Amino acid sequence: MKLPVIKHLTSFIEENDQDYILETIETLEALTEVPSLKDEELDVIGELISNMYGAIEVQKMIKEGTPPKEALNGFMKRVLGAIDS
């Protein structure tokens, strides 16, 4: 996951609508079923999907009253903690 990408997507959600991100995730997930995709291409699609889900989670925290910077940092700490476990 890339913090700058999640931050940018979070701003996009604020300015537009979360539904755009959810529909994009559905589209990308459908693309992963293409049998001719290479592993590297699947990795890129997976990274994009992860960042989009991260942005949705951060936006949810912001809506619940967490300051944006704190929401981003808290989310990344949770992700890194889950990876370390």
Backbone bond lengths (Angstrom), bond angles and torsions (degrees), N, CA, C in turn:
res aa  C-N    CA-C-N  psi(-1)  N-CA   C-N-CA  omega(-1)  CA-C   N-CA-C  phi
1 M - - - 1.448 - - 1.529 108.85 -
2 K 1.291 114.11 144.18 1.464 120.45 -178.51 1.532 108.83 -118.04
3 L 1.323 115.11 118.48 1.461 121.21 -178.62 1.533 112.85 -56.51
4 P 1.349 119.82 -44.53 1.468 118.64 179.40 1.537 113.02 -61.86
5 V 1.321 116.46 -35.00 1.472 119.94 178.73 1.528 109.96 -69.15
6 I 1.322 116.48 -44.28 1.469 120.20 179.03 1.527 110.04 -62.55
7 K 1.326 116.61 -41.58 1.474 121.12 178.61 1.535 110.01 -61.16
8 H 1.319 116.78 -44.63 1.466 120.96 -179.78 1.538 110.64 -64.48
9 L 1.318 116.52 -44.04 1.466 120.23 179.18 1.526 111.60 -65.81
10 T 1.328 116.46 -34.78 1.469 120.09 176.88 1.526 110.11 -62.87
11 S 1.326 116.70 -41.93 1.468 120.72 175.99 1.524 110.93 -63.43
12 F 1.330 116.12 -40.13 1.464 120.23 177.88 1.526 110.59 -60.25
13 I 1.323 116.81 -43.50 1.467 120.72 179.23 1.523 110.23 -62.12
14 E 1.339 116.98 -42.37 1.469 120.82 178.97 1.519 111.49 -60.18
15 E 1.338 115.79 -42.67 1.463 121.04 -175.88 1.528 113.09 -78.49
16 N 1.304 116.56 -26.64 1.460 120.60 -175.34 1.520 110.33 -119.76
17 D 1.298 115.91 -105.67 1.457 120.05 -177.38 1.519 109.21 -159.66
18 Q 1.292 116.33 144.68 1.454 122.47 178.57 1.529 111.58 -61.91
19 D 1.322 117.19 -27.54 1.462 120.76 -178.14 1.527 112.53 -59.61
20 Y 1.329 117.60 -32.81 1.468 120.04 177.61 1.526 110.20 -60.57
21 I 1.325 115.98 -42.80 1.463 120.90 -179.23 1.524 110.08 -68.36
22 L 1.327 116.91 -43.78 1.466 120.16 179.92 1.529 111.72 -61.69
23 E 1.319 116.67 -41.26 1.465 120.01 178.34 1.528 111.46 -67.62
24 T 1.323 116.57 -35.85 1.468 120.19 176.87 1.520 110.31 -65.96
25 I 1.325 116.73 -41.14 1.469 120.40 177.18 1.527 109.82 -59.35
26 E 1.325 116.96 -45.47 1.466 120.46 179.09 1.524 111.14 -59.63
27 T 1.319 116.05 -41.51 1.467 120.79 179.45 1.523 110.69 -64.15
28 L 1.323 116.26 -47.12 1.464 120.00 -179.80 1.526 111.40 -64.48
29 E 1.322 117.10 -39.05 1.465 120.02 177.52 1.527 110.87 -62.72
30 A 1.321 116.43 -38.62 1.467 120.08 177.27 1.528 110.87 -64.76
31 L 1.325 116.38 -36.80 1.469 120.63 178.75 1.521 112.69 -64.01
32 T 1.321 117.10 -29.08 1.465 119.33 -178.06 1.522 112.01 -65.47
33 E 1.310 117.07 -13.36 1.462 121.12 -179.82 1.526 112.75 -86.07
34 V 1.337 117.71 -3.91 1.460 120.81 177.96 1.525 107.78 -69.02
35 P 1.331 117.85 118.39 1.469 119.87 -174.31 1.527 115.10 -66.56
36 S 1.311 118.35 -22.45 1.462 120.08 -175.98 1.533 113.69 -86.99
37 L 1.341 117.71 -0.28 1.465 119.34 178.90 1.520 110.86 -68.91
38 K 1.305 115.24 140.41 1.463 121.78 177.42 1.526 109.01 -82.87
39 D 1.331 115.17 161.76 1.463 120.31 179.77 1.522 112.04 -57.82
40 E 1.326 117.20 -39.86 1.467 120.70 -179.80 1.523 110.87 -63.19
41 E 1.317 116.43 -38.74 1.473 120.48 179.08 1.520 110.57 -67.93
42 L 1.313 116.77 -40.34 1.467 120.48 176.69 1.523 110.83 -64.12
43 D 1.329 116.73 -36.92 1.466 120.17 177.56 1.523 111.23 -62.40
44 V 1.318 116.64 -42.26 1.468 121.10 179.67 1.526 110.16 -64.47
45 I 1.327 116.27 -45.44 1.464 119.94 178.84 1.526 110.07 -61.86
46 G 1.321 116.85 -42.18 1.465 120.69 178.62 1.518 112.22 -62.34
47 E 1.319 116.31 -40.09 1.467 120.91 178.10 1.533 110.54 -63.64
48 L 1.320 116.23 -42.98 1.471 119.87 178.36 1.527 110.84 -62.07
49 I 1.322 116.12 -45.19 1.470 120.12 179.78 1.526 110.03 -61.39
50 S 1.329 117.25 -44.01 1.474 120.74 179.41 1.521 111.56 -60.23
51 N 1.320 116.62 -43.93 1.461 120.33 178.99 1.524 111.44 -63.75
52 M 1.317 117.21 -37.85 1.466 120.37 179.67 1.521 111.15 -67.95
53 Y 1.330 116.93 -43.57 1.463 119.34 175.92 1.531 110.48 -62.90
54 G 1.323 117.18 -37.74 1.459 120.92 176.81 1.514 111.97 -61.65
55 A 1.332 116.23 -43.20 1.472 120.54 179.25 1.525 111.01 -63.37
56 I 1.319 116.76 -38.72 1.469 120.15 178.21 1.523 109.73 -63.89
57 E 1.320 117.17 -42.04 1.461 121.22 179.23 1.529 111.21 -65.05
58 V 1.325 117.26 -43.50 1.465 121.04 178.91 1.526 110.03 -63.76
59 Q 1.317 116.83 -42.75 1.465 120.37 179.68 1.532 110.55 -62.28
60 K 1.327 116.82 -37.69 1.469 121.19 177.24 1.528 110.33 -61.75
61 M 1.329 116.00 -43.38 1.470 120.07 179.15 1.529 110.68 -63.78
62 I 1.325 117.15 -39.70 1.464 121.50 179.26 1.526 109.79 -64.40
63 K 1.327 117.17 -42.36 1.466 120.77 178.82 1.523 111.21 -63.09
64 E 1.334 116.41 -29.61 1.462 120.68 179.26 1.518 112.36 -81.21
65 G 1.359 116.45 -0.59 1.456 119.96 174.28 1.513 116.18 109.69
66 T 1.317 117.77 -1.31 1.462 120.10 177.98 1.527 108.95 -75.20
67 P 1.332 118.36 131.49 1.471 119.69 176.30 1.534 110.23 -57.68
68 P 1.339 117.70 143.53 1.473 120.95 -175.36 1.527 115.16 -51.47
69 K 1.325 117.67 -46.88 1.461 120.12 -178.33 1.524 110.72 -64.23
70 E 1.313 115.92 -41.26 1.464 121.01 179.14 1.532 110.99 -66.38
71 A 1.331 116.39 -38.16 1.463 120.68 178.41 1.529 110.77 -64.02
72 L 1.333 116.51 -44.88 1.466 120.66 178.62 1.530 111.31 -62.13
73 N 1.317 116.36 -48.86 1.461 120.55 -179.02 1.528 111.86 -64.51
74 G 1.310 116.46 -41.67 1.465 120.50 178.95 1.522 111.90 -63.56
75 F 1.315 115.37 -40.81 1.463 119.48 178.64 1.524 110.79 -63.48
76 M 1.324 116.94 -46.53 1.462 120.31 -178.46 1.533 110.81 -64.80
77 K 1.317 118.22 -35.94 1.471 120.83 177.08 1.524 110.34 -63.94
78 R 1.332 116.36 -40.86 1.464 120.34 177.65 1.514 110.54 -63.08
79 V 1.332 117.05 -43.79 1.468 121.16 -179.44 1.521 109.95 -63.24
80 L 1.327 116.34 -48.17 1.461 119.67 -179.39 1.525 111.59 -64.45
81 G 1.316 116.61 -35.53 1.462 120.55 176.44 1.518 112.09 -65.06
82 A 1.325 116.32 -37.30 1.462 120.61 178.92 1.531 110.75 -70.25
83 I 1.317 116.60 -34.12 1.458 120.27 179.16 1.527 110.20 -70.51
84 D 1.331 117.09 -38.43 1.453 121.69 -178.26 1.524 112.29 -70.49
85 S 1.333 116.62 -24.48 1.475 120.46 -176.86 1.500 112.86 -71.41
